[in-house]
Amino acid sequence: MKKLLQDGWPGADPGPLQGVEAVVNQFHEADPSGQVFRYERDKHTLKQHRYEKLPEYISLINLRKAMDAVYSLLDGCEGMMRDAMDNWDGYS
């Protein structure tokens, strides 16, 4: 998706996209499989997940701001992509 956004809007400020990438990377570092935050137990071993890679504390205010920024960027991109498809003659 990053490449699609960079290619679709080559003159855009890279800062917001880099910010979203940093947030995604932080979540990936804490939960590489994407399962730890979703489920209490490992589906294969049934053992409880260990949260060893999480920070000692999380600022809910900063988390909210980061997630609002991620949402705003992705929502805006979705709207621009939808407009581009609606205005593309070859799209049916």
N, C-alpha and C positions, 0 to 999 in steps of 0.2 A: 504494500500500500504506500509506503514511503516513496518509492520510485515513481509510482503513479502520480502522487501529489507533486513531487518535484518536477516531473516532466510536464504535467498539466498546467502548472503555474510557475514557469521558470524564473520569473522576476519577483516572486513573492519573498518576503522577509523569511529567512530560514529559522529565526528564533523560536516562533511558536511550535514548529514541527520538531525542532530539537528538544524543546521542553517536554512535548508529549513523549518523544522517544526516551527521554531520561526517566519519566514516570513509569513507562512500560518496562524499561530495563530494571528499575528498582523492584517492581512487582515480580519480574522474572527471576531476579536474583534470590528473592525470598521464597518463591514458589515456582521452580522451573517447570514442573509438570502441569501446573494450573489446577491441581487437585487439593492441595493442602488447605486453601482458603474456602474451598467448596464443601469438603467432606471432613467429618471428624476422624474417620478411620481410612487406612489404606484398603482399597477394595480387594487386593490379593491376599494380604497377610492378616487383615482385620485389626491390625495394631493401630493404636491412636497415633495420629501424626505428631511429630515433634516439631516445635517451632524454634529451631536453633538459629535460623538465619534471619529472624526478625529483629528489628531494632529494639532496644531496651524500652523505649517509650515512643509513642506516636502523637504528634500534635494534631488533634482533630480539626483545628482551624486551618492549619497548613494542608492537611489532607483534603479538606473540603475545597480550598482554593485551587489545589492542583487538579482535583477531579472536575471542578467547574471549568478550568482552562482546557482540559482534555476534551470535555463534552463540547465546549464552544467551538473549538477548532474542528472536531470531527463533524459536528452538526453543520457548520458552515461549508465544509468540504462536500458533504453529502448534498447540500442545496445547490452548490455550484455544479457538481457533477450531474444532478438531475436537470438543471437548466441547460447544460451543454448537450445532454442527450435529447431533451425536448426540442432543441434548436438545430439538431443535426439532421440533415435531409435523409441520410442513409439509415436512420434509426426507425424501426417499425415496431 
